[in-house]
Amino acid sequence: MSEQLEEVQQKRPWLAALLAVIVPGLGHIYIRMWLRAALWFALYFVTIEFMVPDDALPGTISVSAFADAGAAIPPTVALLVLMVSVTNIIDAYLLTKQQNRVVRRHSGEAPASCPHCGKDLDEDLEFCHWCTTPLKTGEAAETADQ
């Protein structure tokens, strides 16, 4: 069980979000949430399949074909597809952060916090990414112990 917790703790929220940008549901596969990944992919596919007109989809892959297709998609449909995509990206990012917090809590490891603003710190940085306060090398470790 501890090996599984260590594996989940290594997940990076920014990578989950980036994968979700590439393919909806891929960020959820990265954090091993299989059903949620399938649901996001299905929602995106169904939105494209049923909302985008058939004449708007290009028959060939070329820049001009996609430019013509973009003009044929109604703005409300484009907004709907964009909303599904953005919500998927945000969901992958927030779920990864939540999994990392749960793992830290169960392992007994308290996250380091900024002495200035009190928010959680990224151990890889030498400054607080929330308030940009420079940190001393041992300061993050000291605040985690308290």
C-alpha positions in Angstrom: 0.0 0.0 0.0 2.8 2.4 0.8 4.3 1.8 -2.7 1.0 2.8 -4.2 0.9 6.0 -2.0 4.4 7.0 -3.1 3.5 6.5 -6.7 0.5 8.7 -6.5 2.4 11.4 -4.6 4.8 11.8 -7.5 2.1 13.1 -9.8 2.4 16.6 -11.1 -0.8 18.7 -11.5 0.6 20.7 -14.4 1.4 17.5 -16.3 -2.1 16.2 -15.8 -3.5 19.5 -17.1 -1.1 19.5 -20.1 -2.2 15.9 -21.0 -5.8 16.9 -20.7 -5.1 19.7 -23.3 -3.7 17.2 -25.7 -6.6 14.6 -25.4 -9.6 15.0 -23.1 -9.3 12.3 -20.4 -5.6 11.7 -20.8 -4.8 13.7 -17.7 -7.1 11.5 -15.8 -5.4 8.4 -17.2 -2.1 9.9 -15.9 -3.6 10.0 -12.3 -5.2 6.5 -12.8 -8.8 7.6 -12.7 -9.9 5.2 -15.5 -13.7 5.7 -15.3 -13.4 9.5 -15.1 -11.0 9.5 -18.0 -13.5 7.4 -20.1 -16.4 9.7 -19.1 -14.5 12.9 -20.1 -13.4 11.4 -23.4 -17.0 10.2 -24.1 -18.4 13.6 -23.2 -16.0 15.4 -25.5 -16.7 12.9 -28.3 -20.5 13.1 -27.9 -20.3 16.9 -27.9 -18.3 16.9 -31.1 -20.4 14.2 -32.8 -23.9 15.6 -32.0 -23.3 19.3 -31.8 -20.9 20.1 -34.7 -22.6 20.0 -38.1 -21.3 17.3 -40.5 -20.4 19.8 -43.2 -18.2 21.6 -40.7 -15.8 18.7 -40.2 -13.0 18.7 -42.8 -12.7 15.7 -45.2 -8.9 16.1 -45.4 -6.2 17.2 -43.1 -4.9 20.5 -44.2 -4.6 24.1 -42.9 -7.1 25.4 -45.4 -9.6 22.6 -44.6 -9.5 23.4 -40.9 -9.8 27.1 -41.5 -12.9 26.5 -43.6 -14.3 24.1 -41.0 -13.8 26.7 -38.2 -15.9 29.2 -40.1 -18.7 26.7 -40.5 -19.0 25.9 -36.8 -21.6 28.1 -35.0 -20.1 30.2 -32.1 -22.4 28.6 -29.5 -21.2 25.1 -30.5 -17.6 26.2 -30.4 -18.1 27.7 -27.0 -19.7 24.5 -25.7 -16.7 22.4 -27.0 -14.3 24.9 -25.4 -16.2 24.7 -22.1 -16.0 20.9 -22.0 -12.3 21.1 -22.8 -11.5 23.7 -20.2 -13.6 22.0 -17.5 -11.7 18.7 -18.3 -8.3 20.5 -17.9 -9.3 22.1 -14.6 -10.7 18.8 -13.3 -7.5 16.9 -14.0 -5.4 19.6 -12.4 -7.5 19.9 -9.2 -7.9 16.1 -8.8 -4.1 15.7 -9.0 -3.6 18.3 -6.3 -6.3 16.7 -4.2 -4.7 13.2 -4.5 -1.3 14.6 -3.5 -2.8 16.2 -0.4 -4.6 13.0 0.6 -1.4 11.0 0.2 0.6 13.5 2.3 -2.0 13.4 5.0 -2.1 9.6 5.1 1.7 9.3 5.1 1.9 11.7 8.1 4.0 14.1 6.0 2.8 17.7 6.5 3.3 20.0 3.5 5.8 22.8 3.9 4.2 26.2 4.2 5.4 29.7 3.5 6.3 31.6 6.6 5.0 34.8 4.9 1.6 33.8 3.5 1.1 30.4 5.0 0.2 28.6 1.8 1.7 25.2 0.7 5.1 25.4 -0.9 6.5 23.5 -3.9 9.6 21.7 -2.6 11.4 22.2 -5.9 11.4 26.0 -5.7 13.5 28.3 -3.6 10.7 30.9 -3.3 7.0 30.8 -2.6 5.1 30.6 -5.8 2.1 32.3 -4.2 3.7 35.5 -2.8 7.2 35.2 -4.3 9.0 35.4 -0.9 12.5 34.0 -1.2 13.1 31.1 1.1 16.3 30.0 2.8 17.4 26.5 1.9 16.3 24.9 5.2 13.3 27.1 5.8 10.8 24.9 4.0 12.0 21.9 5.9 11.7 23.8 9.2 8.1 24.9 8.5 7.1 21.3 7.6 8.3 20.0 10.9 6.3 22.5 13.0 
